[in-house]
Amino acid sequence: MTFTDTEDRLAEIRRVRAEADCLFTAEQVEAALDRLAAQLTARYENRDPLILCVMNGGLIATAGLLRRMDFPLQSDYLHATRYRGETRGGELHWLREPGHPLRGRAVIVVDDILDEGYTLAAIVDHCRAQGAASVESVALVEKQHTRKQGISADYVGLRVEDRYVFGYGMDYKDYLRNAPGIFAVKGM
């Protein structure tokens, strides 16, 4: 990659960010995290859950939830991806499985977005196959469309129209996860 390639890439990322539509402000996302944490606390505060962050996208939502859930729990992460820096998903790649044993545990899988559901379905199936006592899922964002693959999240923070979104962990070509709100890319 040359310096010009880097400049071109960063120019594209800056253009996408500047032109994007804000769907939810940081305050609205934080309020959704407050609500999700209250729901999870009510259900799990006496169950010794294992919170599994789906990297990389689930990092910001998981951190936000963990800061709000003041009860005994453990956290871990896994890394399974279909996107690998692209804007369209492909085959699921497992980059890291959870380090904690799942057998007998109440597992809560936290991800940034539920789009078609391929990744979440594979992760939930994997947790069950590893002997988890229960598996529930949290999606900070769920896209509204009819292409779901037979799975829905047990807890959803926000629902968005069927557009390409970024921010709060969700990316555009591996950038913009740190955007302070949830934004939709123009024309996608």
C-alpha positions in Angstrom: 0.0 0.0 0.0 1.4 3.4 -0.9 0.9 6.7 0.8 -1.6 7.6 -2.0 -3.6 4.5 -1.2 -3.8 5.5 2.4 -4.8 9.1 1.5 -7.5 7.8 -0.8 -8.8 5.3 1.7 -9.0 8.0 4.5 -10.6 10.5 2.1 -13.3 7.9 1.4 -13.9 7.2 5.1 -14.1 10.9 5.9 -16.5 11.4 3.0 -18.7 8.6 4.2 -18.7 9.9 7.8 -19.5 13.5 6.6 -22.4 12.5 4.4 -23.9 9.9 6.7 -27.4 10.3 8.2 -27.5 10.2 12.0 -30.2 7.6 13.0 -29.5 7.7 16.7 -27.5 10.2 18.8 -25.0 9.1 21.4 -27.6 10.0 24.1 -30.3 7.8 22.5 -27.8 4.9 22.3 -26.8 5.3 25.9 -30.5 5.3 26.9 -30.9 2.0 25.0 -27.9 0.6 26.9 -29.5 1.7 30.2 -32.7 -0.2 29.3 -30.9 -3.3 28.2 -28.7 -3.4 31.3 -31.8 -3.0 33.5 -33.5 -6.0 31.7 -30.4 -8.1 32.0 -29.8 -7.3 35.7 -33.4 -8.2 36.5 -33.0 -11.6 34.8 -29.4 -12.5 35.7 -28.3 -10.8 38.9 -28.5 -14.1 40.8 -27.5 -16.5 38.0 -23.7 -16.1 37.7 -23.8 -15.4 33.9 -21.0 -15.4 31.4 -21.1 -12.4 29.1 -19.6 -13.2 25.7 -18.6 -10.2 23.6 -18.6 -10.8 19.8 -15.6 -9.0 18.6 -14.9 -6.6 17.1 -18.4 -5.0 16.8 -19.7 -6.0 20.2 -16.9 -4.3 22.1 -18.5 -1.0 22.7 -22.0 -2.4 23.5 -20.5 -5.0 25.9 -18.4 -2.4 27.7 -21.4 -0.2 28.1 -23.5 -3.0 29.5 -20.8 -4.3 31.8 -20.4 -0.8 33.4 -24.1 -0.8 34.1 -24.5 -4.3 35.5 -23.3 -4.2 39.2 -23.6 -7.8 40.1 -21.3 -10.9 40.0 -20.7 -12.0 36.4 -17.8 -13.1 34.3 -16.9 -11.8 30.8 -15.1 -13.3 27.9 -15.0 -12.8 24.1 -15.1 -14.7 20.9 -14.3 -13.6 17.4 -16.4 -14.9 14.5 -16.8 -12.8 11.4 -18.4 -12.9 8.0 -17.3 -9.4 6.9 -13.5 -9.2 7.3 -13.4 -5.5 6.4 -15.9 -5.8 3.6 -19.4 -4.4 3.3 -20.9 -7.8 2.4 -20.8 -10.9 4.5 -19.3 -14.2 3.3 -18.4 -17.5 4.9 -18.2 -17.4 8.7 -14.6 -17.5 10.1 -13.9 -18.4 13.7 -10.8 -16.4 14.8 -11.2 -17.1 18.6 -13.5 -19.3 20.7 -14.3 -18.3 24.3 -11.6 -19.1 26.8 -14.1 -19.8 29.7 -15.8 -23.2 29.7 -19.5 -22.8 28.7 -20.8 -26.1 30.2 -23.5 -25.4 32.7 -23.3 -21.6 32.4 -26.0 -19.0 31.7 -24.4 -17.4 28.6 -25.3 -13.9 27.3 -24.0 -13.2 23.8 -23.6 -9.5 23.0 -23.2 -8.2 19.5 -23.4 -4.9 17.7 -26.0 -5.7 15.1 -28.4 -8.4 14.0 -28.8 -8.2 10.3 -29.6 -11.5 8.6 -28.6 -13.6 11.6 -26.0 -16.0 10.2 -23.3 -15.1 12.7 -25.5 -14.9 15.7 -27.2 -18.3 14.8 -23.8 -20.0 14.5 -22.5 -18.5 17.8 -25.7 -19.5 19.7 -25.5 -23.0 18.2 -21.8 -23.2 19.2 -22.6 -22.2 22.8 -25.3 -24.8 23.1 -23.1 -27.5 21.6 -20.5 -26.6 24.3 -23.1 -27.4 27.0 -24.3 -24.0 28.1 -27.2 -24.2 30.4 -28.9 -21.3 28.6 -28.0 -19.0 25.9 -29.6 -15.6 25.2 -28.5 -12.9 22.9 -28.3 -9.1 22.9 -28.1 -7.0 19.8 -27.5 -3.3 20.2 -29.1 -2.8 16.8 -31.5 -4.9 14.8 -32.1 -4.2 11.1 -35.7 -4.3 10.0 -36.2 -6.5 7.0 -37.5 -9.9 6.0 -34.1 -11.7 5.3 -33.6 -13.1 8.9 -32.3 -16.6 9.0 -34.7 -17.9 11.7 -33.1 -16.2 14.6 -33.9 -13.1 16.6 -32.1 -11.5 19.5 -33.6 -11.9 22.9 -32.8 -8.3 23.8 -32.7 -5.5 21.3 -31.5 -2.0 22.0 -32.6 -0.1 18.8 -34.2 -1.0 15.5 -33.0 0.6 12.3 -34.2 0.6 8.7 -32.5 -1.7 6.2 -29.4 0.5 5.5 -25.7 0.1 6.0 -25.0 1.5 9.4 -21.9 2.3 11.5 -20.9 3.6 14.9 -21.0 2.3 18.4 -19.0 -0.8 17.3 -20.4 -1.2 13.8 -18.0 -0.5 11.1 -17.7 0.8 7.5 -14.8 -1.1 5.9 -13.2 -1.6 9.4 -13.4 2.1 10.2 -15.9 4.4 12.0 -16.7 1.9 14.9 -15.9 4.9 17.1 -18.5 7.2 15.7 -20.5 8.9 18.5 -24.0 7.6 17.5 -25.5 5.3 14.9 -25.2 6.5 11.3 -26.4 5.3 7.9 -24.2 5.4 4.8 -25.7 7.5 2.0 -26.7 5.4 -0.9 -26.3 2.1 0.8 
